[in-house]
Amino acid sequence: MKFEQTIRRTARQAAAFTVMPAMVALTFVMAFTSTPTVAQPCSPFPLGSYDTSDFALDVVVVGTTAYVADFRSGLQIIDVSNSTSPTLLGSYRTPGNAVGVALVGTTAYVAHDFEGLQIIDVSNPANPALLGSFDTPGNAASVAVVGTTAYVADMDGGLQIIDISNPASPALLGVYDTPGSAIEITVVGTTAYVADGDSGLQIIDVSTPINLRLLGSYNSVILANSAAVVGTTAYVGGSYRGLQIIDVSNPARPVLLGVYDTPDYADVVTVVGSVAYVADHLSGLQIIDVSNPSSPALLGSYDTPGSARGVTVVGTTAYVADLFEGLQIIDVSDPANPTLLGSYDTPGIARGVTVVGTTAYVADWFEGLQLIDVSDPANPTLLGSYDTPDIARNVTVVGTTAYVADSDSGLQVIDVSNPTNLQLLGSYDTMGEVMRVAVVGTKAYVADWYSGFLIIDVSDPANPAPIGSHATPGPAYGVTISDNIAYITNIGNVFQMIDVSPCEPPFCYADCDPSTGAGVLDIFDFLCFQSSFVAGESYACDCSTITGLGICDIFDFLCFQGAFVAGCP
């Protein structure tokens, strides 16, 4: 029942936080195109979506058909030939909860939580039919199929290997009891790779199903809630695992350097020099020496009266967003003996704080943005406030502009040049719930919960516009930007690094011969294309794919002509 409990907990959270409808939707994403044939992959945007009946947990696409494991609504079969308007072809209401799906030919294999493996004939999408089933001992969470063998990640039941040569009567071939909870399975050749929860990756030889053998394992689970980055080191608030210190010099292969297990729930971390300041919920502010990453040590702590959810440090002063106890101002000049300088009880629930000069900007939940004068820490005073339309979770300030992560109301851009008269400059209502925001230059980087990671152009504050997005494996909760890398933390306990370097200048297809100047189109470009066409080169022959790749015909000429007339971007 563990997987079902996890999903039901997610459902309760969805009800409590009014998660966007797209959370239970199948979404299609494609890149912006600068010409009819050239994609710009750093600027993806959604083409369309289909709102399934329940929680869309897994999907496989074959041709123009998507097969979705939709939890309590079973298997949903969706026509995606028109991505902007997908339509339901049919569905099969499985007896339990569909959480994973694989497809071979016209047969769908559904990982069905406590009902095990369901085998469904989808040759007629409008009328799918059950061929057979196998009740695994655990909770089937994922399935992979190779030939006539199904490999099921069965959570507490480990890896189950099932003979499906006769779909009406599947039979057990072998079992490997993994040390953790088998959640995901991939099979390559005779090797199975199992994502095994807290036990990390298990690599298993499945060449002989009756004698399965562990080849190796790798456990580098990084529980992620927030991140601060200094140079090539990331400091991650790892929820109940405390502070984690990670070498990110090679983003493709992050390495865990050390861990400090804070007493409660490590939410937000700020690093100054060799000291990390952790907002640790009911354990208040934790001050940790990270000069030796492999052996971080506690320097001191301050037990705030509320629940520490955010922290900013300026000089020797820490500013803590302390939930129901508002803003706490703490002297950390002596880390071993931090002392309270003053506090301000905000009217709402203090969730995030940023300090610029002598002004603290507090994201105060239902009470929006609060601006507090902290020039006299012993006597902080309210300068002004702006009641955002939803729940202010986090705030970033650049110059005289505040960017507020306002949950269901998206990103709010507020002029704070006059604290007594705050003005809304503009807003962008994202598809998800904005949890946190980071701003660099004219771009806002947003952790958008179930909609993942979003990049918004804020060069015109009155009209913020999305320019890129990236799906995350779990609900995106935190974001930090350093050296063109976005560090994304996910509630699903995944720490991601995404390259957000500026895109290369758009490629101009018609500029075949740039010798007369890049972006200048003239007769030499026509002659260049003609030469490529006669030679049968892919540049010319693949301009149009109407009659297939590698075929040079009139459609390629028309395609080039259209690109030439359109000009360079």
C-alpha positions in Angstrom: 0.0 0.0 0.0 3.0 2.3 0.2 2.8 3.6 -3.3 -1.0 4.2 -3.0 -0.4 6.1 0.3 2.2 8.3 -1.4 -0.2 9.1 -4.2 -3.1 9.8 -1.8 -0.8 12.0 0.2 0.0 13.9 -3.0 -3.7 14.1 -3.7 -4.4 15.7 -0.3 -1.6 18.2 -0.9 -3.2 19.0 -4.2 -6.5 19.7 -2.5 -4.9 21.8 0.2 -2.8 23.9 -2.2 -5.2 24.0 -5.1 -2.6 22.5 -7.5 -3.1 23.4 -11.1 -5.3 21.2 -13.3 -2.3 20.4 -15.5 -1.0 18.3 -12.6 -3.3 15.5 -13.9 -2.8 16.3 -17.5 -0.6 14.9 -20.3 1.4 17.8 -21.7 3.2 18.1 -25.0 6.3 20.2 -25.5 8.1 21.3 -28.6 10.9 23.8 -29.2 10.5 27.3 -30.8 11.6 27.3 -34.4 13.5 30.1 -36.0 13.0 28.7 -39.5 10.6 25.9 -40.8 13.4 23.3 -40.3 15.7 24.5 -37.5 14.7 24.0 -33.8 15.9 26.2 -30.9 15.9 23.6 -28.1 16.7 26.1 -25.4 13.3 27.7 -25.8 10.6 25.0 -25.5 7.0 25.8 -25.1 3.8 23.7 -24.5 1.9 22.7 -27.6 -1.1 21.3 -25.9 -2.4 19.1 -23.1 -5.1 16.6 -22.3 -6.7 16.7 -18.8 -7.0 13.0 -17.8 -9.4 11.9 -15.2 -7.0 11.3 -12.4 -3.2 11.4 -11.8 -1.2 10.9 -15.0 1.8 9.0 -13.6 3.4 7.4 -16.7 3.2 7.6 -20.5 4.5 5.9 -23.5 4.0 7.2 -27.0 3.9 5.1 -30.2 3.3 6.9 -33.5 0.5 9.3 -32.8 -1.0 7.5 -29.8 -0.2 8.1 -26.2 -0.8 5.4 -23.5 -1.2 6.9 -20.1 -1.1 5.2 -16.7 -3.8 7.4 -15.0 -3.8 6.0 -11.4 -7.5 5.2 -10.4 -8.7 5.8 -14.0 -6.6 3.0 -15.3 -5.2 3.1 -18.9 -6.1 6.1 -21.0 -5.4 5.9 -24.8 -5.1 9.3 -26.4 -4.7 10.4 -30.0 -1.9 13.0 -30.2 -1.7 13.4 -34.0 -2.9 17.0 -33.4 -0.8 18.0 -30.5 -2.8 21.2 -29.9 -6.0 19.2 -29.5 -5.4 15.6 -28.3 -8.5 13.4 -28.1 -9.4 10.3 -26.1 -9.5 7.1 -28.2 -10.5 4.8 -25.4 -9.7 3.6 -21.9 -9.5 0.5 -19.7 -10.6 0.9 -16.1 -8.1 -1.4 -14.3 -9.2 -2.9 -11.0 -6.6 -0.9 -9.0 -4.2 2.0 -9.5 -2.3 2.2 -12.8 1.1 3.7 -12.1 3.4 2.5 -14.9 2.9 1.4 -18.5 5.0 -0.3 -21.3 3.8 -1.1 -24.8 4.9 -3.9 -27.2 3.1 -4.1 -30.5 -0.6 -4.0 -29.7 -0.3 -5.1 -26.1 0.0 -2.7 -23.1 1.6 -3.9 -19.9 0.4 -1.9 -16.9 2.1 -1.8 -13.5 -0.9 -1.8 -11.2 0.2 -1.0 -7.7 -1.3 -3.7 -5.4 -2.9 -5.6 -8.3 0.4 -6.4 -9.9 0.8 -6.7 -13.7 -2.2 -6.2 -16.0 -1.8 -7.2 -19.7 -4.2 -5.4 -22.0 -5.0 -5.8 -25.8 -5.0 -2.3 -27.3 -5.3 -3.4 -31.0 -8.7 -1.7 -30.9 -8.1 1.5 -28.9 -11.8 2.2 -28.6 -12.3 -1.2 -26.9 -9.2 -2.4 -25.0 -9.5 -5.8 -23.5 -7.8 -7.7 -20.6 -5.6 -10.6 -21.8 -4.3 -11.6 -18.4 -2.8 -10.5 -15.2 -0.2 -11.5 -12.6 -0.6 -10.5 -8.9 2.9 -9.6 -7.7 3.5 -9.8 -3.9 4.4 -6.1 -3.5 3.2 -2.9 -5.2 3.9 -2.9 -8.9 5.3 0.6 -9.7 7.1 0.2 -13.0 7.3 -2.3 -15.8 9.7 -3.0 -18.7 9.2 -5.7 -21.4 11.9 -7.4 -23.4 10.7 -10.2 -25.8 8.4 -12.4 -23.8 9.6 -11.3 -20.4 8.2 -8.6 -18.2 10.4 -7.0 -15.5 8.4 -5.4 -12.7 9.7 -3.0 -10.1 7.5 -4.2 -7.2 8.5 -1.8 -4.4 8.8 -4.0 -1.3 8.5 -7.0 -3.6 11.8 -6.1 -5.3 12.4 -7.1 -8.9 9.8 -9.6 -10.3 10.6 -11.4 -13.6 7.5 -12.8 -15.4 7.1 -15.0 -18.4 4.4 -13.4 -20.6 4.7 -15.7 -23.7 1.1 -16.7 -22.9 -0.6 -13.5 -21.8 -3.6 -15.4 -20.5 -1.4 -17.3 -18.1 1.8 -15.3 -17.1 4.2 -17.2 -14.9 6.9 -16.2 -12.4 10.5 -16.8 -13.7 12.5 -15.3 -10.8 12.7 -12.7 -8.0 15.4 -10.5 -6.7 14.7 -8.9 -3.3 16.3 -5.5 -3.5 17.4 -3.9 -0.2 15.2 -0.9 -0.6 11.9 -0.2 -2.4 12.0 -0.9 -6.2 10.4 2.0 -7.9 11.6 2.1 -11.5 13.1 -0.5 -13.8 15.1 -0.3 -17.0 16.5 -3.4 -18.8 19.4 -3.3 -21.3 20.5 -6.6 -22.7 20.8 -9.0 -19.7 21.2 -6.3 -17.1 18.4 -4.7 -15.1 18.8 -1.3 -13.5 16.5 -0.7 -10.6 15.9 2.6 -8.9 15.6 1.3 -5.3 14.5 4.2 -3.2 16.9 5.0 -0.4 19.1 2.1 -1.5 19.9 4.0 -4.7 20.7 2.1 -8.0 20.8 -1.7 -8.0 22.4 -3.3 -11.1 21.3 -6.9 -11.5 22.3 -9.7 -13.9 19.0 -11.2 -15.3 20.6 -13.5 -17.9 19.4 -16.4 -15.8 16.0 -15.5 -14.2 16.1 -18.4 -11.7 19.5 -17.3 -10.5 19.5 -13.5 -10.4 22.8 -11.9 -9.4 23.7 -8.5 -8.1 26.4 -6.9 -10.3 26.8 -3.7 -8.3 25.0 -0.8 -6.7 25.4 2.9 -6.4 23.7 5.0 -3.8 24.1 8.8 -4.2 20.6 9.8 -3.2 20.5 13.6 -2.7 17.5 14.8 -0.9 16.8 18.3 -2.1 14.8 21.1 -0.8 16.9 24.2 -1.5 20.3 25.0 -2.8 23.0 27.7 -2.5 26.0 27.5 -4.8 29.5 28.9 -4.2 32.0 28.2 -7.0 31.8 24.6 -7.9 30.2 23.5 -4.6 26.4 23.3 -4.0 25.0 23.4 -0.5 21.6 21.7 -0.5 19.0 21.8 2.2 18.1 18.1 2.2 14.8 18.1 4.1 15.2 15.5 6.9 18.7 14.6 5.7 20.0 18.0 6.7 22.7 19.9 4.9 24.4 18.1 1.9 27.5 19.4 0.3 28.0 18.5 -3.4 30.8 18.9 -5.8 29.2 20.2 -9.1 32.4 20.9 -11.0 31.2 18.3 -13.5 27.4 18.9 -13.6 26.9 15.6 -15.4 28.4 13.8 -12.4 27.8 15.6 -9.1 29.6 14.1 -6.2 28.4 14.1 -2.6 31.2 15.5 -0.5 29.6 15.5 3.0 26.5 15.7 5.0 25.5 17.4 8.3 22.3 16.0 9.7 20.5 19.0 11.2 18.0 18.2 14.1 14.9 19.0 12.1 13.9 19.8 8.5 16.6 21.7 6.5 14.6 24.1 4.4 16.7 27.0 3.1 20.4 27.4 3.2 22.6 30.5 2.8 26.4 30.3 2.6 28.8 33.1 3.5 32.5 32.2 3.2 33.0 28.9 4.9 29.8 29.1 7.0 26.4 27.7 6.1 23.2 29.1 7.7 20.3 26.7 7.6 16.7 27.5 8.3 15.8 24.3 10.1 12.1 24.6 10.8 11.4 23.9 14.5 15.1 23.8 15.3 15.5 27.4 14.2 18.8 28.7 12.7 21.7 26.2 12.5 25.2 27.6 11.8 27.6 25.1 10.3 31.3 25.2 9.5 31.7 23.9 5.9 35.5 24.7 5.5 36.0 20.9 5.4 33.2 19.7 3.2 33.8 16.1 4.1 33.3 16.8 7.8 31.0 19.8 8.3 30.6 20.8 12.0 28.1 22.7 14.0 29.3 26.1 15.1 26.2 27.2 16.9 22.4 27.5 16.7 19.6 29.8 17.7 16.2 28.3 18.5 13.8 30.8 17.0 10.3 31.0 18.6 8.5 29.8 15.4 9.5 27.6 12.5 12.5 28.9 10.5 11.6 28.7 6.8 13.9 31.3 5.2 17.2 32.9 6.0 19.3 35.7 4.5 22.7 36.9 6.0 24.1 40.4 5.6 27.4 41.0 7.3 27.1 39.5 10.8 23.3 39.6 10.9 21.0 36.8 9.9 17.4 37.6 9.0 15.1 34.6 9.5 11.5 34.2 8.1 10.0 32.4 11.1 6.6 31.5 10.0 3.9 32.6 12.5 6.6 34.6 14.5 7.4 36.9 11.6 10.9 38.2 11.0 13.7 37.4 13.5 16.9 39.4 13.4 19.9 37.6 14.9 23.5 38.7 15.6 25.8 35.9 14.3 29.2 37.7 14.8 29.9 34.9 17.3 28.6 31.8 15.7 28.9 29.8 18.9 26.6 32.3 20.7 24.1 33.9 18.3 21.9 36.5 20.0 18.5 38.0 19.1 18.8 41.7 18.1 15.1 42.2 17.4 12.0 40.9 15.7 9.0 42.1 13.8 5.7 40.1 13.9 4.4 40.3 10.4 0.6 40.0 10.0 0.8 36.8 8.0 3.1 33.8 7.8 6.7 34.7 7.0 8.0 32.2 4.5 10.8 34.0 2.7 13.1 37.0 3.3 15.5 39.1 1.2 17.5 42.1 2.5 18.7 45.0 0.5 20.4 47.8 2.3 18.4 48.5 5.5 15.2 47.1 4.1 13.9 43.5 4.6 11.4 42.2 2.1 9.3 39.4 3.6 7.1 37.1 1.6 4.3 36.8 4.1 1.9 34.2 2.8 -1.7 35.6 2.6 -0.5 39.1 3.5 1.7 39.4 0.5 4.9 41.4 0.5 5.9 43.3 3.6 8.7 45.9 3.6 10.4 46.4 7.0 13.0 49.0 8.0 15.8 47.1 9.8 18.2 50.1 10.1 17.6 49.7 13.9 17.5 45.9 14.4 16.2 46.4 18.0 13.2 48.3 16.6 12.3 47.2 13.1 9.3 49.1 11.6 6.9 48.6 8.7 7.6 50.7 5.7 4.8 49.4 3.5 3.1 46.4 2.1 1.5 45.0 -1.1 -1.2 42.4 -0.8 -0.5 40.0 -3.6 -3.5 38.1 -5.0 -2.5 34.7 -3.7 0.1 33.2 -1.3 3.5 35.0 -1.3 6.1 32.2 -0.7 9.4 33.8 -1.7 10.8 37.2 -2.9 13.8 38.4 -4.8 14.7 42.0 -5.2 16.8 43.6 -8.0 17.2 47.4 -7.8 13.8 48.8 -7.1 11.9 45.8 -8.4 10.6 43.0 -6.3 9.8 39.6 -7.8 7.3 37.6 -5.7 6.6 33.9 -6.0 2.9 34.1 -5.5 1.7 30.4 -5.8 -1.4 30.1 -8.0 -1.1 33.8 -9.1 2.3 33.1 -10.6 5.0 35.7 -10.7 4.2 39.2 -9.4 6.5 42.1 -10.4 6.3 45.0 -8.0 7.9 48.5 -8.0 9.4 49.1 -4.5 11.1 52.4 -5.2 8.6 54.1 -2.9 8.0 51.7 0.0 4.9 53.6 1.2 3.3 53.3 -2.2 4.1 49.9 -3.8 2.9 49.5 -7.3 2.3 46.4 -9.4 4.3 46.6 -12.6 3.1 43.3 -14.1 2.5 39.7 -13.6 2.7 36.3 -15.3 0.3 33.6 -14.3 2.2 30.3 -14.8 0.6 26.9 -15.4 1.7 25.7 -12.0 2.3 27.2 -8.5 5.3 29.5 -8.3 7.3 28.4 -5.2 10.5 30.4 -5.6 12.1 32.8 -8.0 15.7 33.9 -8.9 16.4 36.8 -11.2 19.5 37.4 -13.3 19.6 40.3 -15.7 16.3 40.4 -17.5 15.3 36.8 -16.9 13.3 35.4 -14.0 13.9 31.7 -13.2 10.9 30.1 -11.6 10.4 26.9 -9.7 6.8 26.2 -10.8 5.8 23.1 -8.8 4.2 20.5 -11.0 5.0 22.6 -14.1 8.7 22.3 -13.5 11.2 24.9 -14.3 10.3 28.1 -16.2 12.3 31.0 -17.6 10.4 34.3 -18.0 11.6 37.4 -19.8 11.1 40.4 -17.5 12.8 43.1 -19.6 9.4 44.7 -19.9 7.9 44.3 -16.4 4.4 45.2 -17.7 4.5 42.2 -20.0 6.5 39.3 -18.7 6.8 36.5 -21.2 7.9 32.9 -21.0 11.0 32.1 -23.1 11.8 28.5 -21.9 10.9 25.7 -19.7 12.2 22.3 -18.5 10.2 19.4 -17.0 11.4 18.3 -13.6 11.1 14.7 -12.2 9.3 16.0 -9.1 7.4 19.2 -8.2 10.0 22.0 -8.6 10.4 23.7 -5.2 13.7 25.7 -5.3 15.9 27.5 -7.8 19.4 29.0 -7.7 21.4 30.4 -10.6 25.2 30.3 -10.8 27.4 30.7 -13.9 24.6 30.0 -16.4 23.5 26.8 -14.5 20.2 26.5 -12.8 20.2 24.3 -9.7 16.7 23.0 -9.2 15.4 21.2 -6.1 12.4 19.0 -6.3 10.0 17.7 -3.7 10.6 14.3 -5.3 14.1 14.4 -3.6 15.9 15.1 -6.9 18.6 17.7 -7.4 18.9 18.9 -11.0 21.4 21.1 -12.8 20.2 22.7 -16.1 22.3 24.7 -18.5 20.6 28.1 -19.0 23.3 29.6 -21.2 22.0 32.1 -23.7 21.0 30.5 -27.0 23.3 30.8 -30.0 22.1 33.4 -32.6 19.2 31.8 -34.6 20.4 29.8 -37.5 19.4 31.2 -40.9 18.8 28.3 -43.2 18.6 30.4 -46.4 22.1 31.9 -45.8 23.8 29.0 -47.7 26.8 31.1 -48.7 27.8 33.6 -45.9 30.8 34.8 -47.8 29.0 38.1 -48.6 28.1 38.6 -45.0 26.3 36.6 -42.3 22.6 37.1 -42.6 22.9 38.7 -46.1 20.8 36.8 -48.6 21.6 37.2 -52.3 22.2 35.3 -55.6 25.2 33.5 -54.1 22.9 31.8 -51.6 20.7 30.5 -54.5 23.8 29.2 -56.4 25.1 27.6 -53.2 21.7 25.8 -52.6 21.6 24.7 -56.3 25.1 23.2 -56.0 24.1 21.4 -52.8 20.9 20.1 -54.5 22.7 18.8 -57.6 25.2 17.0 -55.3 22.4 15.4 -53.3 23.6 16.8 -50.0 21.4 16.6 -47.0 21.5 20.4 -46.5 19.4 20.8 -49.7 17.5 17.5 -49.8 16.2 17.7 -46.2 14.8 21.3 -46.3 11.4 19.7 -46.9 10.5 16.3 -45.5 7.2 15.9 -47.4 8.6 13.1 -49.6 11.1 11.9 -47.0 14.6 12.7 -45.9 17.4 12.5 -48.4 15.0 12.9 -51.4 15.8 16.0 -53.5 12.8 17.3 -55.3 10.7 20.4 -56.1 9.5 20.5 -52.4 13.0 21.2 -51.3 13.3 24.1 -53.8 10.0 25.5 -52.6 11.2 25.2 -49.0 14.4 27.0 -49.7 12.5 29.7 -51.6 10.2 30.2 -48.7 13.1 30.6 -46.3 14.8 33.0 -48.6 11.8 35.2 -48.9 11.2 35.1 -45.1 14.8 36.4 -44.6 17.1 35.8 -41.7 15.8 36.2 -38.1 
